[in-house]
Structure formats: structure tokens, C-alpha cells
Amino acid sequence: MKKICLIFCFLILFTCACSKEKAAILFNQNKITAENVMNFSNVFQTNQRIYYLILIPKKINTRSIDIQVIKKDNAYGRFGYKLFWSYSAYLKDEQMYYYDDYVVISEPGAYIMKVFSKDNPTKTLCSSQFFVKK
């Protein structure tokens, strides 16, 4: 897993034109390994595992992050957004700069995954959009 983290850190450094490192989220249809790390996707089927990898270049003091999946749909009263799924994750010693897991979504639609730090829960570390279709 350390190899994957190093690969992503180098990928972010060399592809980003900005001067400071930013956090990122990568989605994949299979469990993320060093071999399939570049096979990322953002379109998935319903009831399929959506594997994600969150890269955090800066150290977080509290070692915990909040992950939210928000569904974008005009049928809801909150300006078209609905909190679909939320999870608080604790970062272990070997996971201080990344976190990986999966989520299964059974409703088709457009979704946004947002990551927050417990240090500053009002500031989004990173966000990324993905789609679930039938």
C-alpha cells in the first residue's frame, strides 16, 4: 500500500500545475492496487462496489476524517442535494496520508464525495463527482 501512496504522490506532483499539493479522491471498479491504480473510473453500476482512494498530502492532527456522499437531484428540497451516506474514519499510523475503502450505492444518479478533517470540519479537504447508472 505504501507503493500506491508513493505513486499517487508523484502523480499529483507531476500533473498538478499549482504550487501546493492538494488532496484527491480516485474511484475504481476493482480493489485499488499498484497494478490497477491508473484504471480509475467515475461511472458505476447500481449495487456495485465503488472503491475509492483518498490522498491527503498534509498531515491531519486529529487522525480522523469525515466522508460524505451527497446525491444531486432536483427532487429534494435542499437545493437539489441530499446527504446520502456519511462515515467517520480513523487513520492508522500507516494510513496518515491516504485512506481506501469502498461503498455500495443502489440508487442511480449523480453523486459527490466530500472529505472533511476533524481539525476543521467546515473546510472541505477534497471532493470528487461520480455517477451510478442502472
Residue pairs with C-beta under 8 A, 6 or more apart in sequence:
1 94
1 98
1 100
2 94
3 34
4 32
4 33
4 34
4 37
4 53
4 98
5 55
5 97
5 98
7 34
7 37
8 24
8 26
8 37
8 53
8 55
8 98
9 21
9 55
9 57
9 97
12 21
12 22
12 24
12 55
12 57
13 21
16 22
21 57
21 58
22 57
22 126
23 54
23 55
23 56
23 57
23 58
23 115
23 125
23 126
24 54
24 55
24 126
24 128
25 52
25 53
25 54
25 55
25 113
25 115
25 126
25 127
25 128
26 32
26 37
26 40
26 52
26 53
26 55
26 128
27 40
27 41
27 42
27 44
27 50
27 51
27 52
27 128
27 130
28 36
28 37
28 39
28 40
28 41
28 51
28 52
28 53
29 39
29 41
29 44
29 48
29 49
29 50
29 51
30 36
30 39
30 51
31 51
31 102
32 51
32 52
32 53
32 100
37 53
42 128
42 129
42 130
42 131
43 130
43 131
43 133
44 50
44 105
44 130
44 131
44 132
44 133
45 132
45 133
45 134
46 105
46 106
46 107
46 108
46 132
46 133
46 134
47 104
47 105
47 106
48 104
48 132
49 102
49 103
49 104
50 102
50 103
50 104
50 105
50 130
50 132
51 100
51 101
51 102
52 100
52 101
52 102
52 103
52 113
53 98
53 99
53 100
54 65
54 67
54 98
54 99
54 100
54 115
54 126
55 97
55 98
55 126
56 65
56 96
56 97
56 98
56 99
56 115
56 125
57 97
59 96
59 97
60 91
60 96
60 117
60 118
60 119
61 119
62 117
62 118
62 119
63 90
63 91
63 96
64 88
64 89
64 90
64 91
64 117
64 118
65 88
65 89
65 91
65 99
65 115
65 116
65 117
65 118
65 125
66 86
66 87
66 88
66 89
66 115
66 116
66 117
66 118
66 121
67 86
67 87
67 88
67 89
67 113
67 114
67 115
67 116
68 83
68 85
68 86
68 87
68 113
68 114
68 115
68 116
69 83
69 84
69 85
69 86
69 103
69 105
69 111
69 112
69 113
70 81
70 82
70 83
70 84
70 111
70 112
70 113
70 114
71 81
71 82
71 84
71 107
71 109
71 110
71 111
72 80
72 81
72 109
72 110
72 111
72 112
73 80
73 81
73 82
73 109
73 110
74 80
76 82
84 105
84 107
84 111
85 103
85 105
89 99
89 101
91 99
105 111
105 132
107 132
108 132
108 133
108 134
109 131
109 132
110 129
110 130
110 131
111 129
111 130
111 131
111 132
112 127
112 128
112 129
113 127
113 128
113 129
113 130
114 124
114 126
114 127
115 124
115 125
115 126
115 127
116 122
116 123
116 124
116 125
117 123
117 125
